[in-house]
Amino acid sequence: MLNGKIHGSGLGYRRDLAQDFLKLPENHPIDFIEVAPENWIKMGGTARKLFDQAAEQIPVVIHGLSLSLGGQAPLDMNLLAGIKSMMNQYNTQFFSDHLSYCQDHGHLYDLLPIPFTDESIAHTAQRIRTVQDFLGCQIAIENTSYYLHSPLAEMDEVQFLNAVAQEANCLIHLDVNNIYVNAVNHGLLKPRDFLNRVDGARVAYIHIAGHDDENPELLIDTHGEKVQDNVWDLLAYAYDVLPHIPPTLLERDFNFPPFGELLAEVQKIKDFQINAHKEYRHVA
């Protein structure tokens, strides 16, 4: 997948971890790193030099935060130009962003859900096609965690995700933790049902992350905790039902443990992938 350049297991690059990325042990499990372009397009100085040093050694994936693909405000063409420049600089043909909106006369600094309607499908797909034409490649759209289910919904979340991807002819960026969080919070779609029904041929990339589970009836997608066992189980199930094993990234945004613990989680992803490939070879 990803034009044959990105595979295996990855870890999100964060400035707090910059020195750790430059001191990776031999036989480490990190096959690629991911960055948000909004944080790096205008970044210079020491932080950029350290990132560039890491990028010389490890392939880069670019994952956006604020294109507002489902929004009503005009697409930010300056941001898109910066994304295209970064893709060229770091020699990556893969870009993903969220199936959400985050602008209304300015940035809202949150990823807000789109109503699951036919009107939203047509509107969002047209914006995605515009982005793809500008970047010159297919992009992937990520299912997001959300905390209020719209009464306007005409379908469930996975049906909406599939329909947007088909209408836009784009790829799917599957966030396994978000599937689990939404299932617990809303009780509308069981996690395995989501994975059974998602358009697996379009799934090009996976995220896995931790969440805050202090309240068993309301999970918060924080990216600040270790991955929970139920989410690991869901990742293993995804590898079982998808027609291929997509590259998979561990997200951790703050509350960082010792770097060795993050490497252990990335290694766990890789072990799951290896086991899944062995099962495929055995079946074949």
N, C-alpha and C positions, 0 to 999 in steps of 0.2 A: 504493500500500500504506500501511499504518499510518493508516487513516482519512483518507488523502489529505494528511496534514500533514507527513510525513517522506518525503523522497525523496533520491536522489543519493548523495553521498559525505560521510562524517563522520570525526571524530577524537575519541578518548576525551579527556575533560577530566581533567587532573591538576593538582594544586596547584602543582607545579613550573613549569607552563606558564601560570599564571594571567595574568601580565602580557602574554604573547604573544597570548593569546586576546582581550585588550582592545586590541591594537595590530595587528589584522589588516590587511593591505594591501587596497586595492581589488581587486575581481575575484578574491578568494580562493576556493578550491574547497570550503570547509567549509559544507555545507548543514545539518548538525546536530551536536550533541555528545552524548556518552554519559557517565553517571555511575553508580557503584554506590551504591545507597541506604544500605547499611551504613556508608559513609564520610561520609554527609551528613545523615542524619536528625537527629543530635544536634550537628552542626557549627554553630558560630556564629563570632563575631568577624570579623576581617579576611578570613579565607579564605572564609567564607560570603558576605560582601559582594561580594568579587571574583567569585565564582561567579554570584551573582544578577545582577551587571552583565552578565556574558557571556550568561546565560540570557535577559536582556531582548532580546538581539540575535539569538540563535541558538536554534532549537528544540532541546528536550532529549529524549533517550531514556533510560529507566531500565533498567539491566541488573543483576540481582541476583547475589550470590555465595554466599548461605548459607541459602536456603530448604530445602535438603536434600530435594528433591522425591522422591527415591527412598529416603529413610531410614525408619527405624522409629520414631524419636522423634516426639512430637506436633509438628505444625506450629507454628512460632513466630508466634502471632497478634499479639503486640505488634509484631514486625517487619512483619507484613503490614499492620497499621494504619498504621505509619510510611510504608510504601510507598504505600499508598492516599492518604495525606495529601500526599506528594511529587507523586504523579501529578496530584492536583487543583491543587496550588500551581503546577506548571510546565506545566499544561494539556497533558498527554500521555496518550494512551489506550493506549500500548504499554509492555509490560513483558516481559522475558525472564529466564530463569534456566537453570541447567545441569541436564542429565539425569544426575544424580549424587546422591551423598549426602555430607554433611560434618558430621554430628552423631552422637554416641554418648555420652550422658550428658555433654554439653557439646560445644562446637565443636572440630573436629579441624583446622581451618585448612588443609584441603586438599580437593580435589574428587575423591572416590573413585568408581570405576566400579560400576555396578549389574550384576549377572548378567543376561545376555540370555536371560531365561526368560519363559514365559507368566505365572507367578506375579508376577514383577516388573512385567510390563505392567499387570496388573489393579491391583496395589497402587499403583504410581506414577500411573496414570491417575486413580484415585480421589482422590489428593492434589491433582493438578493441577485436577480439577474443583472441589474445595473452594476452591482459590486463586482460580479464575476466578469462582466464585459470589461470593466476598468482594470481589474487585476490580471486578466488574461488567463484565468484558471477557475476550476470549480472551487468553491469554499465549502466548509462544513458548518452546520448549525447545531448548537448545543441545547439540549433540553435543560431547563433551569429549575431550581427550587423556587416555589412560590407559596405564599401564606394566606392568600384569599382566592377562593375559586369563584370565577365570574358566573353570575346567574344567566348570562347571555350564551353560555356554552351550548353548542349544537352537536358536540362530539367529545370524546375523551382525549386525553393528552397525547397518547401514542398515535391515535388516528390523525390528530392535527399535525403532529411532527412528520408523519409519513406523507401527508397530503402536501404540506409546504415543500418538503424535499422533492417530491415528484413534480409539482408544478414549477418549481424553480430549476429542476434538474441539478440539484446540489447534493452534497454528501451530508452524512449525519455524524456529529460528534456526540457520543453517548456518555453522559455522566451517570455512573452507576450509583454514586451516593445520592444524587438528586432524585433518582427513581425511588430509592428507599425512603428518603425523607418525605417526599410527596405522598407516598403510599401510607405512611404512618400518620401524617398530618391530616390527610383528607379522606382516607379510607375509600377512595373511588376506584383504584386500579391496583391490583396486586402486583408486586415487583416482577414476579416470573411471568405473569400475563403480559406485562409491558414488553419484556424481552422476547417472549414468544411471538409477539405481533409486530415488533419493530421491523422496518425494511432492512434486513441484515445485509443485503448486498450493498447498501449505501453507507453502512457504518464503517468509517475510515479511521476512527480515533476514539479513545476512551479516557475518561478521567476517573480517578478514585480518590476519595478524601475522607477526612474525619468530620464528625458533627457533634454538637452539644446535645447530650441526651439526659440532662438533669431532670427534665419533665418528660415522662414517658408518653405523654399525649401531644407534645409539641417539640419536634426536633428542629434545631437550627443549623443550617449549613454554614459552619464557621471556617472550615479549612484550618482550624487551630488545634486539632486533636488527632490522635492516632486513628487509623481506620478501624472501625468496629467489626466484630466477627460476622455479623449479619451481612455487612457490605462485602466482606471478603467472600462469603458464600455466594453472594449475588454475582460477583465478578467471575467466580468459577463457573456458575451456571451460564453466564453470558458467553464464555468461551465454549461451552458445550453446545449452545444452540445457534451461535453465529456461524456463517459459512466459512469464516476465516478468523484468524487471531489478530485483531487490530493492535497497533502500537498503543501502549497504555502508560499514562502519566500519573504519578503521585503528586497531588496538590498539597502544599503546606505553606500558609501565608504568614503565620506568626506563632508565638509560643513554641519556638523551636527547641526540640530536644537535642541531646548530643548528636552530631552528624552521623555517627555510626548507627543510631536508631533509624534515621531516615534511610540510610543505605540498606538496612535490614528489611524495611518495608518495600523498597524498590526491588530487592532480591526476591522477596516473596511474590511480587508480580511476575518476575522472570521465571520463578519456579512453577507458577501456575501455567504460564505460557508453554514452558517446556513439557509439562505433564500433558497439557491439552494436545500439543503436537504429537506426542508419543501415542496418545489414544487414537488420533486420526490415522497415524501410520499403521497402528494395529488393526483398525477397522478396514483400512485399504488392503 
